[in-house]
């Protein structure tokens, strides 16, 4: 099967050939034909499977079938993405695949001055890729109208819902014309996600490149049972002794991401952190340095990592296990891309043991246990309350204090340093 077999037009075939793409991926083979036929679509595909091209190519081809100019602030295509990084990646895909066409695209997101974005809108854009917040801001100021949208794409709908964008998305959809082509893509499809998608689509085609809980066979996965206070030492040992050329480390919080990156830098390992509190310039610089090899390790939160599209990440390290098992699949899918092998290391402390059980239940496979000098029997055998994290506002010390007070004994003085380091 080649792209020519999918009836892709010559300008797009030339762009694909120039980029070295000759064979469509499974999601592209499944999604492109119904999209060229004008069908609404729900696509289930993991990160790194080529899903962006699966909607960019047919949209560009159908736009070519009816060439028209877009008035200022009235795009023909609207793509909504949950993060700045993913929006920028999608914008780059439109530029790459449409390099022999004459369509104008614009990416808009918050965290930067809106002036240049408004100036570009005033000239007229055919394709608008946006994050929900900045899009609504510019709509409310009268710079954008959605009355001319012919193609509406909602990418990573599962993450949109996780990030609390459901109300914003509904407001955007209410401003769209009823006659349009709608495409929804997601890595997983929960009942909530499915109901949300169905409410905006008209008799959609459902395509799925792989089962949503499948992990990639080419990724070597290992679990390291370790106490929280030994995670830094374990990470340093793995990076120093292993063949870890380009490493993506996941932390649960922004604060933790910064701390891990700083710890690595102090130990002469080139690293940086990327998360929502970083400015757009800082995030772009960190991404550029990571892609170019100037830094060896990029520490990220789940949300900030959406849109990281780098084929040669050799290792993913889950410094903290995610509390949502689906996020584990998203994370490790950042390595082992484009047919290459990859490695995923996951650290599991005692209070993360329940997260590991949820992950193994979802993926239907048991992750092999790695032997190492920091192994924690406490973490491996944790059950019940000991296997769950303490709520952020209540540490184990605080809980013991409350219990002591209830027994008629004076409660020890609270310590701000007693909180678990989330």
Legacy VTK file of the C-alpha trace (Angstrom):
# vtk DataFile Version 3.0
C-alpha trace
ASCII
DATASET POLYDATA
POINTS 422 float
0.000 0.000 0.000
1.333 3.418 -0.983
-0.071 6.923 -0.563
-0.838 6.907 -4.292
-3.174 3.944 -3.688
-5.181 6.214 -1.359
-5.832 8.613 -4.265
-3.692 11.375 -2.762
-3.142 14.233 -5.223
0.256 14.961 -6.742
1.253 18.076 -4.706
0.744 16.128 -1.489
2.558 13.065 -2.857
5.509 15.308 -3.738
5.596 16.689 -0.196
5.413 13.183 1.279
8.198 11.948 -0.971
10.367 14.933 -0.103
9.982 14.079 3.594
10.781 10.430 2.942
7.272 9.040 3.530
6.159 6.370 1.061
3.917 3.973 2.998
0.902 5.089 5.057
0.593 3.976 8.675
-2.421 1.915 9.822
-4.349 4.935 11.120
-3.696 6.772 7.852
-4.930 3.831 5.770
-8.087 3.633 7.891
-8.864 7.352 8.208
-7.918 8.940 4.882
-10.485 7.197 2.588
-13.604 8.102 4.639
-12.302 11.639 5.193
-11.801 12.107 1.466
-15.428 10.991 1.081
-16.542 13.771 3.448
-17.455 11.580 6.430
-17.305 12.675 10.065
-14.805 10.534 11.918
-13.721 9.336 15.361
-10.151 8.046 15.285
-8.439 6.101 18.075
-4.669 6.086 17.773
-1.687 6.318 20.074
0.911 9.076 19.911
3.505 8.469 17.208
1.230 6.532 14.846
0.920 9.258 12.221
-2.549 10.447 13.206
-1.765 14.109 12.444
-1.079 13.331 8.786
-4.229 11.172 8.817
-6.346 14.332 9.007
-4.000 16.953 7.544
-3.657 15.217 4.159
-7.383 14.735 3.387
-8.251 18.219 4.647
-5.674 19.823 2.347
-6.853 17.690 -0.571
-10.498 18.610 -0.086
-9.595 22.282 0.276
-7.862 22.060 -3.118
-11.087 20.741 -4.671
-12.758 24.071 -3.895
-10.269 26.909 -3.888
-11.557 30.042 -2.208
-10.044 32.927 -0.273
-10.587 33.282 3.455
-11.683 36.724 4.696
-9.781 38.193 7.667
-10.535 36.257 10.842
-12.738 33.677 9.082
-10.778 30.406 8.645
-11.958 27.394 6.640
-10.269 24.909 8.981
-10.200 24.948 12.781
-8.055 22.519 14.745
-8.287 22.542 18.554
-5.381 21.107 20.569
-4.974 20.881 24.365
-1.417 22.265 24.588
0.839 24.788 22.919
3.358 22.116 21.950
0.774 19.954 20.194
-0.721 22.979 18.424
2.738 23.955 17.136
3.375 20.391 15.970
0.100 20.299 14.030
0.905 23.674 12.478
4.249 22.312 11.331
2.489 19.316 9.746
0.225 21.615 7.718
3.325 23.536 6.584
5.210 20.353 5.689
2.486 18.523 3.790
1.108 21.694 2.219
4.463 23.062 1.065
3.448 22.847 -2.616
0.025 24.401 -1.994
-0.865 28.012 -1.303
-2.833 27.849 1.904
-2.097 30.099 4.856
-2.082 28.599 8.323
-1.704 30.164 11.764
-1.086 28.695 15.206
-2.424 30.648 18.177
-1.989 29.947 21.885
-1.624 31.773 25.172
1.573 32.647 26.995
2.721 35.059 24.261
1.608 38.505 23.099
-1.522 38.377 20.992
-0.460 41.299 18.764
1.407 39.261 16.113
-1.396 36.695 16.048
-4.019 39.394 15.519
-1.920 40.929 12.755
-1.741 37.591 10.943
-5.493 37.070 11.337
-6.120 40.457 9.752
-4.408 39.268 6.577
-6.679 36.221 6.362
-5.787 32.607 7.195
-7.222 29.434 5.714
-6.222 27.080 8.533
-6.306 27.998 12.217
-4.749 25.752 14.875
-5.495 26.902 18.410
-5.643 26.114 22.087
-9.104 26.756 23.575
-8.250 29.650 25.881
-6.547 31.940 23.371
-9.142 31.095 20.703
-12.007 32.185 22.957
-10.113 35.339 23.975
-9.721 36.434 20.351
-13.290 35.436 19.514
-14.593 37.573 22.391
-12.528 40.516 21.122
-14.020 40.147 17.653
-10.858 39.064 15.865
-12.102 35.586 14.903
-15.407 34.352 13.474
-16.103 30.667 12.955
-19.013 31.023 10.534
-16.864 29.893 7.600
-15.374 26.745 9.187
-15.769 23.750 6.883
-13.480 21.341 8.759
-13.346 21.085 12.547
-10.713 18.876 14.190
-10.559 18.158 17.911
-7.254 16.440 18.617
-6.530 14.479 21.792
-10.080 14.786 23.042
-9.274 12.565 26.034
-6.679 15.050 27.256
-9.047 17.957 26.594
-11.503 16.439 29.043
-8.757 15.618 31.570
-7.611 19.248 31.513
-11.114 20.603 32.126
-11.630 22.151 28.677
-15.089 20.671 28.128
-16.940 23.974 28.691
-14.533 25.870 26.435
-14.903 23.283 23.680
-18.707 23.461 23.904
-18.538 27.250 23.551
-16.370 26.901 20.451
-18.655 24.282 18.910
-21.712 26.467 19.508
-20.109 29.143 17.280
-19.474 26.730 14.391
-21.823 26.355 11.421
-23.999 23.252 11.599
-22.929 22.196 8.126
-19.315 21.175 8.608
-17.023 18.145 8.607
-15.971 17.135 12.140
-13.032 14.921 13.062
-12.262 13.788 16.615
-9.040 11.986 17.542
-8.120 10.377 20.853
-5.604 7.902 22.237
-8.263 6.273 24.398
-12.047 6.187 24.272
-13.808 6.139 27.611
-17.581 6.254 27.945
-17.415 9.994 28.714
-15.151 10.677 25.738
-17.383 8.673 23.420
-20.564 10.423 24.531
-18.884 13.814 24.168
-17.735 13.022 20.627
-21.075 11.606 19.516
-22.910 14.758 20.642
-21.095 16.831 17.993
-20.750 14.383 15.100
-23.107 13.306 12.336
-23.151 9.548 11.673
-19.365 9.274 12.192
-17.067 6.530 10.940
-15.090 4.904 13.776
-11.526 3.788 13.072
-8.982 2.353 15.478
-5.366 1.667 14.574
-4.716 -0.502 17.612
-6.465 -1.422 20.824
-6.369 1.624 23.071
-4.748 -0.290 25.936
-1.981 -1.884 23.860
1.606 -0.949 24.632
4.153 -1.090 21.844
5.874 -4.456 21.511
9.201 -2.834 20.686
9.402 -1.047 24.054
11.364 -2.856 26.771
9.590 -2.058 30.053
11.009 -2.408 33.563
9.739 -1.482 37.021
12.118 -0.361 39.785
10.781 -0.654 43.333
12.454 2.175 45.214
11.822 4.463 48.182
10.989 8.078 47.390
14.226 9.357 48.928
16.325 7.052 46.724
14.824 8.012 43.362
17.436 10.683 42.635
20.296 8.267 43.294
18.687 5.612 41.119
18.121 8.036 38.249
21.714 9.240 38.382
23.033 5.674 38.387
20.903 4.670 35.393
21.925 7.704 33.334
25.624 7.430 34.202
25.957 3.688 33.647
23.404 3.082 30.887
23.429 3.892 27.194
20.841 6.637 27.581
21.407 9.118 24.780
18.137 11.082 24.788
15.982 10.681 27.895
12.476 11.932 28.631
11.688 11.890 32.360
8.124 12.245 33.621
7.335 13.888 36.953
3.865 14.238 38.445
4.071 17.952 39.280
5.711 21.120 37.965
7.635 21.578 41.220
8.982 18.023 41.057
10.012 18.465 37.411
12.054 21.552 38.291
13.700 19.807 41.254
14.699 16.760 39.213
16.126 18.884 36.376
18.104 21.009 38.859
19.419 17.884 40.594
20.658 16.505 37.275
22.327 19.793 36.348
24.120 19.881 39.717
25.446 16.424 38.921
26.788 17.550 35.533
24.056 15.972 33.440
22.664 18.406 30.876
18.953 18.722 31.598
15.988 21.077 31.528
12.331 21.010 32.592
9.196 21.755 30.619
5.799 22.445 32.187
2.886 24.876 32.231
4.594 27.495 34.399
7.395 27.965 31.884
7.060 30.779 29.372
6.576 29.893 25.735
10.137 31.006 24.944
11.504 28.801 27.728
9.510 25.812 26.492
10.596 26.306 22.886
14.233 26.681 23.942
14.091 23.500 26.028
12.500 21.584 23.147
15.086 22.892 20.664
17.959 21.961 22.969
16.512 18.482 23.503
15.978 17.832 19.783
19.440 19.115 18.876
21.140 17.042 21.567
22.371 20.056 23.521
20.697 18.579 26.602
20.529 14.868 27.358
17.477 14.834 29.624
14.145 16.632 29.397
11.963 16.463 32.510
8.284 17.003 31.792
4.814 16.846 33.255
2.114 14.920 31.388
0.369 18.002 30.035
3.548 19.722 28.840
4.716 16.554 27.081
1.696 16.480 24.779
2.982 17.377 21.357
6.559 16.216 21.917
7.155 14.443 18.617
10.751 13.225 18.505
11.541 9.899 16.860
14.877 9.153 18.537
14.071 9.300 22.254
15.994 6.279 23.545
14.527 6.113 27.055
11.426 7.187 28.934
11.716 7.274 32.721
8.632 7.489 34.902
10.208 9.186 37.924
6.674 9.269 39.341
4.077 6.762 38.211
0.972 8.444 36.777
-2.245 8.219 38.777
-4.148 7.562 35.542
-3.082 4.274 33.934
-3.855 5.598 30.430
-1.128 8.203 30.927
1.412 5.397 31.258
0.624 4.302 27.705
0.954 7.898 26.470
4.274 8.308 28.257
6.103 5.189 27.142
4.824 5.730 23.597
7.301 8.604 23.315
10.049 6.050 22.745
10.107 3.135 20.322
8.679 5.262 17.520
8.875 4.820 13.778
9.778 1.149 14.133
12.766 1.770 16.425
13.258 -0.011 19.731
12.884 1.867 22.995
13.197 1.462 26.744
10.851 2.538 29.522
11.977 2.584 33.168
9.383 3.195 35.877
10.095 4.006 39.519
7.542 2.723 42.031
7.595 3.772 45.676
5.344 2.195 48.295
2.678 4.891 47.970
2.568 4.349 44.182
2.002 0.588 44.351
-1.736 0.936 43.637
-0.911 2.953 40.489
1.242 0.084 39.223
-1.573 -2.407 39.783
-3.932 -0.164 37.777
-1.392 0.083 34.927
-0.891 -3.678 34.739
-4.630 -4.230 34.842
-5.157 -1.806 31.959
-2.318 -3.114 29.777
-3.039 -6.751 30.650
0.626 -7.464 31.168
2.971 -7.694 34.122
5.965 -5.389 33.906
9.242 -7.128 34.648
10.944 -6.182 37.928
14.477 -4.783 37.621
17.214 -5.652 40.095
19.161 -2.698 41.464
21.037 -1.617 44.583
18.243 0.681 45.789
15.548 -2.027 45.706
12.804 -1.493 48.297
10.973 -4.528 49.700
8.579 -2.073 51.338
7.595 -0.676 47.956
7.257 -4.081 46.312
5.028 -5.535 49.026
2.922 -2.459 49.883
-0.811 -3.121 50.156
-3.892 -1.308 51.424
-3.422 2.243 52.695
0.376 1.938 52.449
0.056 1.407 48.689
-1.786 4.682 48.112
-0.483 8.265 48.164
-1.254 10.522 51.095
-3.615 13.372 50.091
-1.521 16.506 49.348
-2.935 18.438 52.309
-2.463 15.688 54.850
0.843 13.981 55.532
1.268 10.749 57.452
2.769 12.798 60.296
-0.358 14.993 60.368
-2.592 11.919 60.379
-0.679 10.486 63.350
-1.002 13.832 65.099
-4.777 13.760 64.716
-4.887 10.203 66.040
-2.743 11.115 69.056
-4.967 14.107 69.838
-8.084 11.942 69.729
-6.522 9.677 72.412
-6.258 12.597 74.810
-2.568 13.233 74.347
-1.128 16.570 73.256
-0.706 16.686 69.494
2.803 17.336 68.232
3.341 20.660 66.554
2.634 20.644 62.811
5.606 20.880 60.542
5.375 22.413 57.078
8.207 20.128 55.997
6.262 16.980 56.867
4.179 17.058 53.695
4.865 14.415 51.111
6.823 15.958 48.255
4.178 16.127 45.548
LINES 1 423
422 0 1 2 3 4 5 6 7 8 9 10 11 12 13 14 15 16 17 18 19 20 21 22 23 24 25 26 27 28 29 30 31 32 33 34 35 36 37 38 39 40 41 42 43 44 45 46 47 48 49 50 51 52 53 54 55 56 57 58 59 60 61 62 63 64 65 66 67 68 69 70 71 72 73 74 75 76 77 78 79 80 81 82 83 84 85 86 87 88 89 90 91 92 93 94 95 96 97 98 99 100 101 102 103 104 105 106 107 108 109 110 111 112 113 114 115 116 117 118 119 120 121 122 123 124 125 126 127 128 129 130 131 132 133 134 135 136 137 138 139 140 141 142 143 144 145 146 147 148 149 150 151 152 153 154 155 156 157 158 159 160 161 162 163 164 165 166 167 168 169 170 171 172 173 174 175 176 177 178 179 180 181 182 183 184 185 186 187 188 189 190 191 192 193 194 195 196 197 198 199 200 201 202 203 204 205 206 207 208 209 210 211 212 213 214 215 216 217 218 219 220 221 222 223 224 225 226 227 228 229 230 231 232 233 234 235 236 237 238 239 240 241 242 243 244 245 246 247 248 249 250 251 252 253 254 255 256 257 258 259 260 261 262 263 264 265 266 267 268 269 270 271 272 273 274 275 276 277 278 279 280 281 282 283 284 285 286 287 288 289 290 291 292 293 294 295 296 297 298 299 300 301 302 303 304 305 306 307 308 309 310 311 312 313 314 315 316 317 318 319 320 321 322 323 324 325 326 327 328 329 330 331 332 333 334 335 336 337 338 339 340 341 342 343 344 345 346 347 348 349 350 351 352 353 354 355 356 357 358 359 360 361 362 363 364 365 366 367 368 369 370 371 372 373 374 375 376 377 378 379 380 381 382 383 384 385 386 387 388 389 390 391 392 393 394 395 396 397 398 399 400 401 402 403 404 405 406 407 408 409 410 411 412 413 414 415 416 417 418 419 420 421
